[in-house]
Amino acid sequence: MGKRRRTTSDSRIPELPPEVTTELGWQPFVPLALEGGQRSFVSGKPQSGLLRVQYFRRRGDATVVGRAWFGPGAAGPPGHAHGGSIAAVLDEAMGVAAWSSGYASVAAHLEVDFSRMIPLGTDALLEAWVEKASGRKVTTRGRLLDDDGKPFAEAVGLFVVLDPERFGDVLEEVAEAMGVDPADLLSNVGPAHE
């Protein structure tokens, strides 16, 4: 008789995310939607059973905060979220922090430190912010925390502001979606932010 196969299916893991609980001082915030109004594969289909990421701005600073739920579709090791899903959530959150701070940028380098595995069904606290900017380089940080403030994972990202000569079409689409002039997307680049 062969070995019994373990499955990652667990009836205790909810198929859909719980209602988002906010904290005092969180302001609702919807990141920019591109590609015909679609949101990203990370936060674009919250009812999919994969991931649900909902963003807010913390009143008084530029930190992006929110809740990231890891559903059964994000499975990696039995009963836990796949490291790639964790990295994708942190990548998106740091990008949202950069863009919402006025840096039209893309990721150039990401480092993720995994402190603990995230059990499926976890609704983690998410924080992301711009640490510093110099010319076209924007350094971001992000983390996923449990309800006691202990980290599941922390990340640092280097984002590079889009070059209008190479990415003019993208910048124009983003500016149109945001209802701003393309030059306004590049207003945070330069000596004032070095």
TORPA-4810 file (N, C-alpha, C, O; in nm, 3 decimals):
<nodes>
NODE_1_0.085_-0.117_0.000_0.000_0.000_0.000_0.089_0.123_0.000_0.182_0.133_0.080_M
NODE_2_0.062_0.219_-0.089_0.143_0.339_-0.103_0.119_0.438_0.010_0.025_0.427_0.089_G
NODE_3_0.210_0.537_0.014_0.196_0.642_0.115_0.073_0.727_0.085_0.037_0.751_-0.030_K
NODE_4_0.010_0.771_0.192_-0.106_0.857_0.177_-0.059_0.998_0.143_0.033_1.051_0.207_R
NODE_5_-0.120_1.059_0.044_-0.082_1.193_0.000_-0.148_1.298_0.087_-0.268_1.293_0.112_R
NODE_6_-0.067_1.395_0.131_-0.123_1.508_0.206_-0.173_1.612_0.108_-0.111_1.636_0.004_R
NODE_7_-0.282_1.673_0.141_-0.333_1.781_0.056_-0.325_1.912_0.134_-0.315_1.913_0.257_T
NODE_8_-0.329_2.020_0.060_-0.328_2.150_0.126_-0.469_2.199_0.153_-0.487_2.307_0.208_T
NODE_9_-0.568_2.121_0.116_-0.707_2.159_0.140_-0.738_2.142_0.288_-0.718_2.035_0.345_S
NODE_10_-0.787_2.247_0.349_-0.821_2.245_0.490_-0.953_2.319_0.505_-0.961_2.438_0.474_D
NODE_11_-1.054_2.251_0.552_-1.187_2.311_0.562_-1.192_2.427_0.661_-1.288_2.503_0.662_S
NODE_12_-1.089_2.441_0.745_-1.087_2.553_0.840_-1.038_2.682_0.776_-1.053_2.789_0.835_R
NODE_13_-0.979_2.674_0.658_-0.931_2.794_0.589_-1.047_2.851_0.508_-1.099_2.785_0.419_I
NODE_14_-1.088_2.975_0.540_-1.201_3.033_0.467_-1.169_3.052_0.319_-1.057_3.089_0.283_P
NODE_15_-1.267_3.027_0.234_-1.250_3.041_0.090_-1.247_3.187_0.047_-1.188_3.221_-0.055_E
NODE_16_-1.311_3.273_0.125_-1.317_3.415_0.094_-1.261_3.497_0.210_-1.265_3.452_0.324_L
NODE_17_-1.209_3.616_0.180_-1.147_3.697_0.284_-1.250_3.754_0.382_-1.366_3.774_0.346_P
NODE_18_-1.206_3.780_0.505_-1.295_3.843_0.603_-1.311_3.992_0.570_-1.238_4.046_0.487_P
NODE_19_-1.406_4.055_0.634_-1.421_4.199_0.620_-1.292_4.266_0.668_-1.228_4.218_0.762_E
NODE_20_-1.255_4.375_0.604_-1.134_4.446_0.642_-1.160_4.527_0.768_-1.256_4.603_0.776_V
NODE_21_-1.073_4.509_0.865_-1.082_4.590_0.986_-0.978_4.701_0.975_-0.861_4.675_0.946_T
NODE_22_-1.021_4.822_0.997_-0.931_4.937_0.987_-0.893_4.985_1.126_-0.957_4.952_1.225_T
NODE_23_-0.788_5.062_1.130_-0.743_5.119_1.256_-0.769_5.268_1.256_-0.788_5.329_1.150_E
NODE_24_-0.772_5.326_1.372_-0.792_5.469_1.387_-0.686_5.544_1.307_-0.567_5.514_1.319_L
NODE_25_-0.727_5.640_1.227_-0.633_5.719_1.149_-0.607_5.666_1.009_-0.526_5.724_0.936_G
NODE_26_-0.673_5.557_0.970_-0.656_5.505_0.835_-0.757_5.573_0.743_-0.876_5.579_0.775_W
NODE_27_-0.710_5.623_0.631_-0.796_5.685_0.532_-0.808_5.592_0.412_-0.706_5.542_0.362_Q
NODE_28_-0.930_5.566_0.364_-0.945_5.480_0.247_-0.862_5.531_0.130_-0.848_5.652_0.110_P
NODE_29_-0.808_5.438_0.055_-0.716_5.473_-0.053_-0.725_5.363_-0.158_-0.712_5.245_-0.126_F
NODE_30_-0.746_5.402_-0.282_-0.751_5.306_-0.392_-0.635_5.336_-0.484_-0.632_5.443_-0.546_V
NODE_31_-0.539_5.246_-0.496_-0.426_5.269_-0.587_-0.473_5.281_-0.731_-0.581_5.235_-0.767_P
NODE_32_-0.390_5.341_-0.810_-0.417_5.360_-0.951_-0.444_5.228_-1.021_-0.372_5.130_-1.002_L
NODE_33_-0.549_5.226_-1.102_-0.581_5.107_-1.183_-0.543_5.136_-1.327_-0.584_5.237_-1.384_A
NODE_34_-0.465_5.048_-1.386_-0.423_5.063_-1.525_-0.486_4.953_-1.610_-0.575_4.881_-1.565_L
NODE_35_-0.438_4.942_-1.732_-0.480_4.836_-1.824_-0.632_4.828_-1.834_-0.692_4.723_-1.807_E
NODE_36_-0.693_4.938_-1.874_-0.838_4.938_-1.894_-0.916_4.928_-1.766_-1.027_4.874_-1.765_G
NODE_37_-0.862_4.978_-1.657_-0.933_4.977_-1.529_-0.906_4.855_-1.445_-0.956_4.845_-1.333_G
NODE_38_-0.829_4.760_-1.497_-0.796_4.640_-1.420_-0.699_4.675_-1.308_-0.618_4.767_-1.322_Q
NODE_39_-0.707_4.605_-1.200_-0.606_4.618_-1.096_-0.508_4.504_-1.115_-0.528_4.419_-1.202_R
NODE_40_-0.404_4.501_-1.037_-0.299_4.402_-1.055_-0.347_4.260_-1.021_-0.455_4.241_-0.964_S
NODE_41_-0.265_4.163_-1.057_-0.300_4.025_-1.023_-0.291_4.003_-0.872_-0.350_3.907_-0.821_F
NODE_42_-0.219_4.089_-0.800_-0.209_4.075_-0.654_-0.338_4.122_-0.587_-0.397_4.048_-0.508_V
NODE_43_-0.382_4.242_-0.618_-0.497_4.298_-0.546_-0.621_4.313_-0.633_-0.720_4.372_-0.589_S
NODE_44_-0.618_4.261_-0.754_-0.727_4.286_-0.847_-0.849_4.198_-0.838_-0.954_4.235_-0.890_G
NODE_45_-0.839_4.083_-0.774_-0.954_3.992_-0.767_-0.971_3.940_-0.624_-0.941_3.824_-0.595_K
NODE_46_-1.019_4.028_-0.534_-1.025_3.990_-0.392_-1.117_3.873_-0.361_-1.102_3.811_-0.256_P
NODE_47_-1.211_3.842_-0.447_-1.303_3.731_-0.421_-1.256_3.600_-0.483_-1.334_3.505_-0.492_Q
NODE_48_-1.130_3.595_-0.526_-1.079_3.477_-0.597_-1.036_3.364_-0.506_-1.016_3.252_-0.553_S
NODE_49_-1.020_3.389_-0.377_-0.968_3.286_-0.288_-0.817_3.281_-0.287_-0.758_3.196_-0.221_G
NODE_50_-0.754_3.371_-0.361_-0.608_3.376_-0.369_-0.555_3.478_-0.268_-0.498_3.442_-0.165_L
NODE_51_-0.573_3.605_-0.299_-0.525_3.714_-0.214_-0.631_3.823_-0.207_-0.710_3.839_-0.300_L
NODE_52_-0.632_3.896_-0.098_-0.709_4.019_-0.090_-0.617_4.120_-0.023_-0.572_4.100_0.090_R
NODE_53_-0.590_4.228_-0.093_-0.509_4.335_-0.038_-0.592_4.462_-0.046_-0.637_4.501_-0.153_V
NODE_54_-0.611_4.526_0.067_-0.685_4.652_0.069_-0.596_4.758_0.133_-0.541_4.739_0.242_Q
NODE_55_-0.583_4.870_0.062_-0.491_4.975_0.102_-0.560_5.094_0.167_-0.676_5.126_0.138_Y
NODE_56_-0.486_5.159_0.256_-0.526_5.282_0.322_-0.402_5.370_0.333_-0.290_5.323_0.315_F
NODE_57_-0.422_5.498_0.362_-0.311_5.587_0.396_-0.322_5.616_0.544_-0.432_5.639_0.596_R
NODE_58_-0.209_5.615_0.611_-0.209_5.649_0.754_-0.211_5.801_0.763_-0.125_5.869_0.708_R
NODE_59_-0.309_5.853_0.833_-0.322_5.998_0.850_-0.198_6.052_0.919_-0.154_5.998_1.021_R
NODE_60_-0.142_6.159_0.863_-0.028_6.223_0.927_0.107_6.187_0.866_0.206_6.255_0.894_G
NODE_61_0.114_6.084_0.785_0.239_6.051_0.716_0.207_5.986_0.581_0.090_5.970_0.546_D
NODE_62_0.308_5.950_0.508_0.287_5.895_0.374_0.287_5.743_0.371_0.297_5.683_0.264_A
NODE_63_0.277_5.680_0.487_0.279_5.534_0.492_0.152_5.475_0.433_0.041_5.518_0.467_T
NODE_64_0.168_5.377_0.346_0.056_5.299_0.295_0.038_5.183_0.392_0.134_5.112_0.424_V
NODE_65_-0.084_5.165_0.440_-0.114_5.058_0.534_-0.231_4.978_0.478_-0.293_5.019_0.380_V
NODE_66_-0.260_4.866_0.539_-0.374_4.789_0.496_-0.374_4.649_0.551_-0.303_4.617_0.647_G
NODE_67_-0.456_4.567_0.489_-0.469_4.427_0.529_-0.445_4.341_0.407_-0.495_4.368_0.299_R
NODE_68_-0.367_4.236_0.426_-0.338_4.140_0.320_-0.381_4.002_0.368_-0.326_3.947_0.464_A
NODE_69_-0.481_3.946_0.301_-0.533_3.814_0.334_-0.478_3.712_0.236_-0.480_3.735_0.115_W
NODE_70_-0.429_3.602_0.287_-0.372_3.494_0.207_-0.469_3.376_0.209_-0.479_3.304_0.307_F
NODE_71_-0.541_3.359_0.098_-0.642_3.254_0.089_-0.585_3.122_0.044_-0.464_3.110_0.022_G
NODE_72_-0.671_3.022_0.032_-0.626_2.888_-0.005_-0.555_2.883_-0.140_-0.472_2.795_-0.163_P
NODE_73_-0.587_2.975_-0.230_-0.522_2.979_-0.360_-0.378_3.026_-0.356_-0.307_3.015_-0.455_G
NODE_74_-0.333_3.078_-0.241_-0.195_3.127_-0.224_-0.106_3.020_-0.160_0.002_3.051_-0.111_A
NODE_75_-0.151_2.895_-0.162_-0.082_2.788_-0.090_0.058_2.761_-0.144_0.082_2.761_-0.264_A
NODE_76_0.148_2.739_-0.050_0.285_2.697_-0.078_0.309_2.572_0.005_0.256_2.466_-0.027_G
NODE_77_0.389_2.584_0.113_0.404_2.470_0.202_0.267_2.435_0.262_0.184_2.524_0.278_P
NODE_78_0.241_2.310_0.294_0.109_2.271_0.344_0.057_2.365_0.453_0.120_2.384_0.557_P
NODE_79_-0.060_2.424_0.424_-0.126_2.510_0.522_-0.071_2.650_0.532_-0.115_2.727_0.618_G
NODE_80_0.024_2.687_0.448_0.089_2.818_0.457_0.100_2.885_0.320_0.093_2.819_0.216_H
NODE_81_0.116_3.018_0.323_0.126_3.096_0.200_0.258_3.070_0.129_0.362_3.052_0.194_A
NODE_82_0.254_3.069_-0.001_0.372_3.055_-0.085_0.458_3.180_-0.071_0.405_3.291_-0.066_H
NODE_83_0.588_3.164_-0.064_0.678_3.277_-0.052_0.664_3.376_-0.167_0.682_3.496_-0.148_G
NODE_84_0.632_3.326_-0.286_0.612_3.413_-0.400_0.491_3.504_-0.382_0.493_3.619_-0.427_G
NODE_85_0.386_3.453_-0.317_0.268_3.538_-0.293_0.301_3.647_-0.192_0.253_3.760_-0.204_S
NODE_86_0.382_3.614_-0.093_0.424_3.712_0.007_0.511_3.819_-0.059_0.491_3.938_-0.036_I
NODE_87_0.606_3.777_-0.141_0.694_3.871_-0.210_0.614_3.960_-0.306_0.641_4.079_-0.317_A
NODE_88_0.514_3.902_-0.374_0.432_3.981_-0.467_0.353_4.088_-0.394_0.342_4.201_-0.441_A
NODE_89_0.296_4.053_-0.278_0.222_4.152_-0.199_0.314_4.266_-0.155_0.278_4.383_-0.166_V
NODE_90_0.434_4.232_-0.108_0.527_4.337_-0.064_0.575_4.421_-0.182_0.589_4.543_-0.168_L
NODE_91_0.601_4.359_-0.295_0.642_4.432_-0.415_0.534_4.533_-0.453_0.563_4.651_-0.473_D
NODE_92_0.409_4.487_-0.463_0.301_4.577_-0.500_0.285_4.690_-0.398_0.271_4.806_-0.436_E
NODE_93_0.288_4.657_-0.270_0.268_4.758_-0.166_0.377_4.865_-0.170_0.349_4.983_-0.153_A
NODE_94_0.502_4.823_-0.192_0.611_4.921_-0.200_0.596_5.007_-0.325_0.626_5.127_-0.323_M
NODE_95_0.551_4.947_-0.435_0.525_5.024_-0.556_0.411_5.123_-0.535_0.419_5.237_-0.582_G
NODE_96_0.306_5.080_-0.466_0.195_5.171_-0.434_0.245_5.287_-0.349_0.206_5.401_-0.371_V
NODE_97_0.333_5.258_-0.252_0.388_5.364_-0.168_0.468_5.463_-0.252_0.458_5.584_-0.232_A
NODE_98_0.548_5.412_-0.345_0.627_5.501_-0.431_0.537_5.586_-0.520_0.551_5.708_-0.525_A
NODE_99_0.445_5.521_-0.591_0.357_5.595_-0.682_0.271_5.695_-0.607_0.254_5.808_-0.653_W
NODE_100_0.216_5.656_-0.492_0.127_5.747_-0.419_0.204_5.861_-0.355_0.144_5.960_-0.312_S
NODE_101_0.337_5.849_-0.348_0.421_5.958_-0.299_0.471_6.044_-0.415_0.550_6.136_-0.394_S
NODE_102_0.426_6.013_-0.535_0.459_6.094_-0.651_0.575_6.045_-0.734_0.624_6.119_-0.820_G
NODE_103_0.620_5.922_-0.712_0.731_5.867_-0.789_0.680_5.764_-0.888_0.654_5.650_-0.851_Y
NODE_104_0.664_5.803_-1.014_0.619_5.712_-1.120_0.736_5.619_-1.150_0.824_5.654_-1.229_A
NODE_105_0.738_5.503_-1.088_0.858_5.418_-1.090_0.824_5.272_-1.106_0.709_5.230_-1.096_S
NODE_106_0.929_5.194_-1.132_0.918_5.047_-1.140_1.028_4.987_-1.053_1.131_5.049_-1.027_V
NODE_107_1.003_4.865_-1.008_1.101_4.797_-0.924_1.225_4.758_-1.004_1.215_4.707_-1.115_A
NODE_108_1.341_4.783_-0.944_1.468_4.742_-1.004_1.533_4.632_-0.922_1.605_4.547_-0.975_A
NODE_109_1.508_4.633_-0.790_1.569_4.533_-0.701_1.481_4.519_-0.578_1.440_4.619_-0.518_H
NODE_110_1.454_4.395_-0.540_1.376_4.366_-0.419_1.450_4.264_-0.334_1.508_4.169_-0.384_L
NODE_111_1.446_4.287_-0.204_1.498_4.188_-0.108_1.388_4.161_-0.007_1.331_4.254_0.050_E
NODE_112_1.359_4.034_0.015_1.256_3.996_0.111_1.319_3.905_0.216_1.385_3.806_0.182_V
NODE_113_1.297_3.938_0.341_1.338_3.852_0.452_1.212_3.789_0.510_1.121_3.858_0.555_D
NODE_114_1.209_3.656_0.509_1.096_3.581_0.562_1.127_3.541_0.705_1.215_3.458_0.728_F
NODE_115_1.057_3.599_0.801_1.081_3.569_0.942_1.006_3.445_0.986_1.059_3.360_1.058_S
NODE_116_0.879_3.435_0.942_0.793_3.322_0.980_0.700_3.291_0.864_0.667_3.378_0.784_R
NODE_117_0.658_3.166_0.856_0.560_3.130_0.754_0.426_3.193_0.791_0.393_3.209_0.908_M
NODE_118_0.349_3.227_0.687_0.216_3.285_0.707_0.112_3.176_0.686_0.099_3.123_0.575_I
NODE_119_0.038_3.140_0.792_-0.067_3.039_0.775_-0.174_3.087_0.678_-0.212_3.204_0.681_P
NODE_120_-0.223_2.998_0.594_-0.333_3.032_0.505_-0.452_3.079_0.589_-0.478_3.027_0.697_L
NODE_121_-0.523_3.179_0.538_-0.635_3.237_0.611_-0.595_3.356_0.696_-0.680_3.422_0.755_G
NODE_122_-0.465_3.386_0.702_-0.416_3.499_0.782_-0.453_3.630_0.713_-0.441_3.645_0.591_T
NODE_123_-0.497_3.724_0.793_-0.527_3.861_0.748_-0.421_3.950_0.813_-0.443_4.004_0.922_D
NODE_124_-0.307_3.966_0.745_-0.191_4.034_0.802_-0.200_4.186_0.786_-0.260_4.237_0.692_A
NODE_125_-0.139_4.255_0.879_-0.123_4.400_0.869_-0.012_4.428_0.770_0.093_4.364_0.773_L
NODE_126_-0.035_4.522_0.681_0.059_4.558_0.576_0.101_4.703_0.595_0.017_4.790_0.618_L
NODE_127_0.232_4.730_0.585_0.284_4.867_0.589_0.389_4.881_0.480_0.470_4.791_0.460_E
NODE_128_0.388_4.995_0.411_0.490_5.022_0.308_0.510_5.173_0.301_0.416_5.250_0.316_A
NODE_129_0.635_5.214_0.277_0.666_5.357_0.273_0.792_5.382_0.192_0.871_5.291_0.166_W
NODE_130_0.808_5.508_0.151_0.930_5.552_0.084_1.028_5.592_0.194_0.999_5.678_0.277_V
NODE_131_1.144_5.529_0.191_1.246_5.560_0.291_1.330_5.680_0.249_1.359_5.768_0.330_E
NODE_132_1.370_5.683_0.122_1.447_5.797_0.071_1.441_5.798_-0.080_1.410_5.697_-0.144_K
NODE_133_1.471_5.915_-0.137_1.476_5.929_-0.282_1.596_6.015_-0.318_1.626_6.114_-0.251_A
NODE_134_1.663_5.975_-0.425_1.779_6.049_-0.474_1.778_6.041_-0.626_1.802_5.935_-0.683_S
NODE_135_1.751_6.153_-0.689_1.742_6.152_-0.835_1.632_6.058_-0.879_1.517_6.074_-0.838_G
NODE_136_1.666_5.961_-0.962_1.568_5.865_-1.012_1.555_5.742_-0.923_1.471_5.656_-0.950_R
NODE_137_1.636_5.731_-0.818_1.633_5.614_-0.730_1.543_5.640_-0.610_1.555_5.743_-0.542_K
NODE_138_1.453_5.546_-0.585_1.359_5.557_-0.473_1.372_5.429_-0.391_1.347_5.319_-0.442_V
NODE_139_1.410_5.442_-0.265_1.422_5.327_-0.175_1.294_5.316_-0.093_1.251_5.412_-0.029_T
NODE_140_1.235_5.198_-0.096_1.111_5.172_-0.023_1.131_5.060_0.077_1.226_4.982_0.068_T
NODE_141_1.040_5.053_0.172_1.038_4.943_0.269_0.894_4.897_0.286_0.800_4.975_0.269_R
NODE_142_0.879_4.770_0.318_0.746_4.715_0.343_0.756_4.600_0.440_0.861_4.538_0.457_G
NODE_143_0.643_4.572_0.504_0.642_4.457_0.596_0.500_4.406_0.615_0.403_4.479_0.600_R
NODE_144_0.492_4.279_0.648_0.368_4.211_0.683_0.381_4.168_0.828_0.478_4.102_0.865_L
NODE_145_0.282_4.205_0.910_0.288_4.182_1.054_0.166_4.105_1.102_0.060_4.109_1.039_L
NODE_146_0.183_4.033_1.214_0.067_3.969_1.275_-0.004_4.073_1.362_0.039_4.188_1.370_D
NODE_147_-0.113_4.032_1.428_-0.191_4.127_1.507_-0.117_4.179_1.630_-0.158_4.279_1.689_D
NODE_148_-0.008_4.114_1.669_0.073_4.160_1.781_0.190_4.246_1.734_0.272_4.290_1.816_D
NODE_149_0.200_4.271_1.604_0.306_4.354_1.550_0.436_4.281_1.522_0.538_4.343_1.494_G
NODE_150_0.433_4.148_1.530_0.553_4.068_1.500_0.559_4.042_1.350_0.458_4.008_1.289_K
NODE_151_0.678_4.055_1.289_0.687_4.042_1.144_0.677_3.897_1.093_0.732_3.804_1.151_P
NODE_152_0.603_3.885_0.983_0.606_3.762_0.904_0.718_3.777_0.799_0.797_3.685_0.776_F
NODE_153_0.721_3.896_0.737_0.819_3.922_0.632_0.842_4.072_0.622_0.752_4.152_0.647_A
NODE_154_0.965_4.108_0.584_1.002_4.248_0.566_1.078_4.259_0.434_1.147_4.165_0.393_E
NODE_155_1.065_4.373_0.368_1.129_4.389_0.238_1.184_4.529_0.221_1.137_4.625_0.283_A
NODE_156_1.284_4.538_0.136_1.338_4.667_0.091_1.339_4.661_-0.061_1.370_4.558_-0.120_V
NODE_157_1.305_4.772_-0.122_1.301_4.776_-0.267_1.369_4.899_-0.322_1.360_5.008_-0.264_G
NODE_158_1.435_4.881_-0.434_1.490_4.994_-0.508_1.401_5.011_-0.630_1.392_4.922_-0.715_L
NODE_159_1.336_5.126_-0.639_1.251_5.158_-0.752_1.319_5.269_-0.831_1.387_5.354_-0.774_F
NODE_160_1.301_5.267_-0.961_1.362_5.366_-1.050_1.250_5.441_-1.120_1.161_5.382_-1.180_V
NODE_161_1.258_5.574_-1.111_1.157_5.658_-1.174_1.164_5.638_-1.325_1.272_5.636_-1.384_V
NODE_162_1.048_5.624_-1.386_1.040_5.600_-1.530_1.102_5.714_-1.609_1.078_5.832_-1.581_L
NODE_163_1.180_5.679_-1.708_1.243_5.775_-1.798_1.141_5.812_-1.905_1.094_5.726_-1.979_D
NODE_164_1.105_5.943_-1.914_1.002_5.980_-2.012_1.041_5.950_-2.156_0.953_5.933_-2.241_P
NODE_165_1.169_5.944_-2.186_1.211_5.912_-2.323_1.186_5.766_-2.356_1.153_5.732_-2.470_E
NODE_166_1.202_5.677_-2.256_1.183_5.534_-2.280_1.041_5.488_-2.252_0.992_5.394_-2.315_R
NODE_167_0.975_5.553_-2.157_0.843_5.507_-2.112_0.735_5.612_-2.128_0.637_5.614_-2.052_F
NODE_168_0.753_5.700_-2.227_0.657_5.809_-2.249_0.514_5.761_-2.266_0.422_5.821_-2.212_G
NODE_169_0.495_5.652_-2.342_0.359_5.600_-2.363_0.297_5.554_-2.232_0.180_5.582_-2.206_D
NODE_170_0.375_5.485_-2.149_0.325_5.438_-2.019_0.290_5.557_-1.932_0.184_5.559_-1.869_V
NODE_171_0.379_5.657_-1.927_0.353_5.774_-1.844_0.228_5.848_-1.890_0.151_5.898_-1.807_L
NODE_172_0.207_5.855_-2.020_0.087_5.921_-2.070_-0.039_5.846_-2.030_-0.139_5.908_-1.993_E
NODE_173_-0.036_5.712_-2.037_-0.152_5.632_-1.995_-0.179_5.650_-1.847_-0.294_5.665_-1.806_E
NODE_174_-0.073_5.648_-1.766_-0.088_5.665_-1.622_-0.144_5.804_-1.591_-0.237_5.817_-1.512_V
NODE_175_-0.087_5.906_-1.654_-0.133_6.043_-1.631_-0.281_6.057_-1.667_-0.357_6.121_-1.595_A
NODE_176_-0.322_5.996_-1.780_-0.461_6.002_-1.821_-0.550_5.933_-1.718_-0.655_5.986_-1.681_E
NODE_177_-0.509_5.815_-1.671_-0.587_5.743_-1.571_-0.598_5.821_-1.440_-0.699_5.813_-1.370_A
NODE_178_-0.493_5.897_-1.408_-0.492_5.975_-1.285_-0.557_6.113_-1.303_-0.586_6.182_-1.206_M
NODE_179_-0.578_6.153_-1.429_-0.635_6.284_-1.455_-0.538_6.397_-1.431_-0.577_6.507_-1.391_G
NODE_180_-0.408_6.371_-1.457_-0.305_6.474_-1.438_-0.221_6.488_-1.564_-0.229_6.405_-1.655_V
NODE_181_-0.142_6.592_-1.568_-0.049_6.615_-1.678_0.070_6.519_-1.662_0.116_6.499_-1.550_D
NODE_182_0.120_6.459_-1.771_0.235_6.368_-1.758_0.354_6.431_-1.687_0.426_6.361_-1.615_P
NODE_183_0.377_6.560_-1.703_0.489_6.626_-1.636_0.472_6.622_-1.484_0.571_6.619_-1.411_A
NODE_184_0.347_6.621_-1.437_0.323_6.615_-1.292_0.371_6.483_-1.231_0.407_6.478_-1.114_D
NODE_185_0.371_6.375_-1.311_0.418_6.246_-1.261_0.567_6.248_-1.233_0.616_6.169_-1.152_L
NODE_186_0.638_6.335_-1.296_0.784_6.343_-1.281_0.826_6.456_-1.189_0.945_6.484_-1.176_L
NODE_187_0.731_6.522_-1.125_0.763_6.641_-1.046_0.846_6.611_-0.922_0.908_6.702_-0.868_S
NODE_188_0.850_6.487_-0.875_0.928_6.455_-0.756_1.072_6.416_-0.787_1.147_6.382_-0.696_N
NODE_189_1.111_6.421_-0.911_1.247_6.383_-0.948_1.332_6.508_-0.957_1.293_6.606_-1.021_V
NODE_190_1.447_6.505_-0.893_1.538_6.619_-0.905_1.601_6.657_-0.774_1.586_6.586_-0.674_G
NODE_191_1.672_6.767_-0.773_1.751_6.807_-0.658_1.672_6.824_-0.530_1.725_6.798_-0.422_P
NODE_192_1.547_6.867_-0.538_1.470_6.888_-0.415_1.450_6.760_-0.336_1.424_6.765_-0.216_A
NODE_193_1.461_6.645_-0.402_1.436_6.517_-0.335_1.562_6.433_-0.322_1.554_6.314_-0.292_H
NODE_194_1.676_6.492_-0.344_1.800_6.413_-0.333_1.852_6.414_-0.193_1.955_6.354_-0.164_E
</nodes>
